[in-house]
Amino acid sequence: MRRRIKHRQIPRETKAKLRSFTKTLILIITITALIDVQLSYILAFLDKDPAITLSERIVEVLLGVILGYLAKAYFETKQEKKQELDEYKAVMRYEGADGETEDEGHG
């Protein structure tokens, strides 16, 4: 008889919703920041000095948000793959302890 190893984890549907929300939020922030940068260039064209500082700050925030999102996505993916590998190894160890696989037991 085969036993499934259960891990406490977030359901896939919830993970998918969170990922799609995060991607949408990052997209909105990126588009808003790019529009703001363009508007600050228009202000700079009109000889408004704070526009240069505003552009620099917007780009800094944009880079911070994007780099933070990329780091989060990388570590989440890495953790998921590690969990899958651990589960696979645990199943292989369990099957090896029985001395037979599912096919051998029913054939």
Residue pairs with C-beta under 8 A, 6 or more apart in sequence:
2 94
2 95
2 102
3 94
5 87
5 90
5 91
5 94
7 83
7 87
9 83
10 18
22 69
22 72
26 65
26 66
26 69
29 62
29 65
30 62
30 65
30 66
33 58
33 59
33 61
33 62
33 65
34 62
36 54
36 58
37 55
37 58
37 59
37 62
40 51
40 52
40 54
40 55
40 58
41 51
41 55
43 50
43 51
43 54
44 51
44 52
44 55
95 101
95 102
